[in-house]
Amino acid sequence: MKNNTTSDVVINAESAFQAPVNDLITNAINLLDQAAMPYVEENIHFLMATNTDDSGQQECSSGNVPGIWYKITPQQDGEIDALLSSANNSESVLIIYESLNPDATTGIQLTWVNQPNNFCGVGNSASVNAVVGKTYYIFAASTNAYADITIDVSQVLSTNDTKFIDFSYYPNPVINELHFKAKTTIENIQIFNMLGQQIFNQKINDTNGSVSLSTLNKGLYLAEIISEGKKSTFKIVKK
């Protein structure tokens, strides 16, 4: 006679569904401690986030929205860009705040950075011009069970870039076509996603031109142009 042996498997639901480690402002992940930029974190369990002591920010409170936090104190002036890459605009909140306190513990110590690409409301991307002397806190929330976040500090990426004189581009944010012009001949334009993957490459060979970005998904991108053997990079937001 065959004996069937069964064993009880105990699942510790409490440990399996804990709040994210950066659930509170006081536990915000310090991006300066990370090995490289852009910082990428995948499969964040947003349903387990809370909102304890996180609201009350000046001008744009996160209210009762549960979310997670990151922070960075720039070592030089530059851009901070953030993207929730696996969540739609209507399912996300991504807001950047600033503070003179590098170790803030509550929302009332933070002030919303009132800039065009840092919307106070729903949205899956945010971008601000950051300055030395302040600490920037990034708040992320999603109604999705899981989502991915990418955060980049542009001064880390652009250290060796050349800033061309008399170069301009518009519009930014862009919906369909990106236009640009320069004093020197633009040889080529490439566009990368925030993971550093090239997704667009086109020869220009003119001092002005335009490219269609209508097929790109909404989000943040890094554009690179080459002129007279030199390169310059800039951030664009696709709406």
C-alpha positions in Angstrom: 0.0 0.0 0.0 1.4 3.4 -1.0 1.6 6.0 1.7 1.1 9.6 0.7 2.7 12.1 3.0 1.6 15.7 3.0 3.3 18.6 4.7 2.0 21.9 5.8 3.5 24.9 4.1 3.3 28.1 6.1 3.4 31.3 4.2 4.4 34.4 6.2 2.1 36.9 4.5 3.5 39.7 6.8 7.0 39.4 5.5 5.9 38.8 1.9 3.8 42.0 1.8 5.8 44.6 3.7 5.8 48.3 2.9 8.7 49.5 0.7 11.9 50.4 2.5 11.5 54.0 1.4 7.9 54.2 2.3 8.4 57.3 4.5 10.2 60.6 3.8 12.6 59.9 6.7 13.6 56.6 4.9 14.0 58.2 1.4 16.6 56.4 -0.7 19.6 58.7 -1.1 20.5 58.6 -4.8 24.1 59.8 -4.0 24.6 56.4 -2.4 23.8 54.6 -5.6 26.5 53.2 -7.9 25.4 54.8 -11.1 22.9 56.9 -12.9 20.2 56.5 -14.1 18.9 54.9 -11.0 16.4 52.1 -12.0 14.1 50.2 -9.6 11.7 47.6 -11.0 8.6 45.9 -9.7 7.9 48.3 -6.8 5.0 47.0 -4.7 3.0 50.3 -4.5 -0.1 48.7 -2.9 1.9 48.3 0.3 2.9 51.9 0.5 1.5 54.1 3.3 1.2 57.9 3.8 2.2 58.3 7.5 3.5 61.8 8.2 4.1 62.4 4.5 1.5 65.1 3.7 1.5 68.8 4.4 4.0 70.0 1.7 3.9 73.7 1.0 2.0 74.6 -2.2 1.4 71.1 -3.4 0.6 68.5 -0.7 0.7 64.8 -1.4 -2.4 64.5 0.7 -3.6 61.0 1.6 -1.8 59.4 -1.4 0.4 56.5 -0.3 3.8 56.5 -2.0 7.5 56.1 -1.8 10.4 58.6 -1.5 13.9 59.3 -3.0 16.2 62.2 -2.4 19.4 63.8 -3.7 21.5 66.8 -2.9 23.2 67.9 -6.2 26.9 68.5 -6.2 26.5 71.0 -9.1 23.6 72.6 -10.9 21.7 70.4 -13.3 18.5 68.5 -14.0 16.6 65.9 -12.1 14.3 63.7 -14.2 12.0 60.9 -13.0 9.8 58.5 -14.8 7.3 55.8 -13.8 7.9 53.7 -16.9 5.2 51.0 -16.4 2.3 53.2 -15.3 0.0 55.5 -17.3 -0.5 59.2 -16.5 -3.9 58.7 -15.0 -2.6 55.9 -12.7 0.5 57.8 -11.3 1.7 60.6 -9.2 5.3 61.8 -9.6 6.2 65.1 -7.9 9.6 66.7 -6.9 10.0 68.8 -3.8 12.9 70.8 -2.4 14.2 71.5 1.1 17.1 73.1 2.9 17.0 70.1 5.2 19.0 67.1 3.8 17.3 64.8 6.4 13.7 65.9 6.3 11.3 63.6 8.3 7.8 65.1 7.5 6.0 66.7 4.5 5.8 70.1 6.1 9.5 70.5 5.7 9.2 70.2 1.9 8.2 72.8 -0.8 6.9 71.9 -4.2 9.3 72.9 -7.0 7.0 75.0 -9.2 8.4 74.4 -12.7 6.6 73.6 -16.0 7.6 69.9 -16.1 6.8 69.2 -12.4 3.0 69.0 -12.4 1.1 69.1 -9.1 -1.2 66.2 -9.8 -1.4 63.0 -11.7 1.4 62.2 -14.1 4.1 59.6 -14.7 7.0 61.9 -15.3 8.6 64.9 -13.6 11.7 67.1 -14.4 13.2 70.1 -12.6 16.2 72.3 -12.8 18.1 71.7 -9.6 20.7 73.9 -7.8 23.4 73.3 -5.3 22.5 74.0 -1.7 19.1 72.2 -1.7 18.0 68.7 -1.3 15.4 67.4 -3.7 12.8 64.8 -2.7 11.0 62.7 -5.3 7.6 61.4 -4.4 6.2 58.5 -6.5 2.8 56.7 -6.3 0.8 54.4 -8.5 -2.6 52.7 -8.5 -0.9 49.8 -10.2 0.1 46.9 -8.0 3.6 47.1 -9.4 5.5 49.7 -11.4 9.1 50.6 -12.3 10.9 53.9 -11.7 13.9 55.6 -13.4 15.6 58.6 -11.9 18.4 60.5 -13.6 20.6 63.4 -12.6 21.8 65.1 -15.8 25.0 66.6 -14.5 26.4 63.1 -14.0 25.7 62.3 -17.7 26.7 65.6 -19.2 30.2 66.1 -17.6 32.0 65.6 -20.9 29.4 67.3 -23.2 30.0 70.4 -25.2 27.4 73.1 -25.0 27.0 74.5 -28.5 26.7 78.3 -29.0 23.6 79.4 -30.9 21.9 76.0 -30.6 18.2 75.8 -29.9 15.4 73.3 -30.0 11.6 73.3 -29.6 9.0 72.5 -28.4 9.8 70.8 -25.1 7.6 69.0 -24.1 7.1 67.7 -27.7 4.0 66.0 -29.1 4.9 65.2 -32.7 7.9 67.0 -34.3 11.1 68.3 -32.6 12.7 71.2 -34.4 16.3 72.4 -33.9 18.8 74.8 -35.4 22.5 75.6 -34.9 25.2 77.9 -36.2 27.2 74.9 -37.3 26.1 71.9 -39.3 24.3 69.3 -37.3 25.6 65.9 -38.5 23.4 63.5 -36.6 20.7 63.2 -33.9 20.2 60.2 -31.6 17.7 59.7 -28.9 18.0 57.4 -25.9 15.6 56.2 -23.3 16.4 56.7 -19.6 18.0 53.2 -19.5 20.6 54.4 -22.0 19.2 52.4 -24.9 19.3 54.1 -28.4 15.8 54.2 -29.9 16.2 56.8 -32.6 19.1 57.7 -35.0 18.9 60.1 -38.0 21.4 61.9 -40.2 20.7 65.7 -40.6 23.8 67.3 -42.3 22.3 70.8 -42.1 22.2 73.7 -39.7 18.5 73.2 -39.0 15.9 70.5 -39.2 13.2 68.5 -37.5 12.5 64.9 -36.6 9.2 63.1 -36.0 8.8 61.6 -32.5 5.1 60.8 -32.8 5.8 57.0 -32.4 7.7 57.4 -29.1 5.9 56.6 -25.9 5.2 59.4 -23.4 8.1 60.0 -21.0 11.6 61.4 -20.6 14.4 61.0 -23.2 18.0 62.0 -23.7 18.7 63.5 -27.2 22.3 63.8 -28.5 23.4 65.8 -31.4 26.8 65.8 -33.1 28.3 68.8 -34.8 31.8 69.2 -36.1 32.8 66.0 -34.3 31.5 67.3 -30.9 28.4 66.2 -29.1 25.9 67.8 -26.9 23.0 66.2 -25.0 19.7 67.6 -23.8 16.6 66.2 -22.2 13.2 66.1 -23.9 9.8 65.2 -22.6 7.4 63.4 -24.9 3.8 64.2 -24.3 
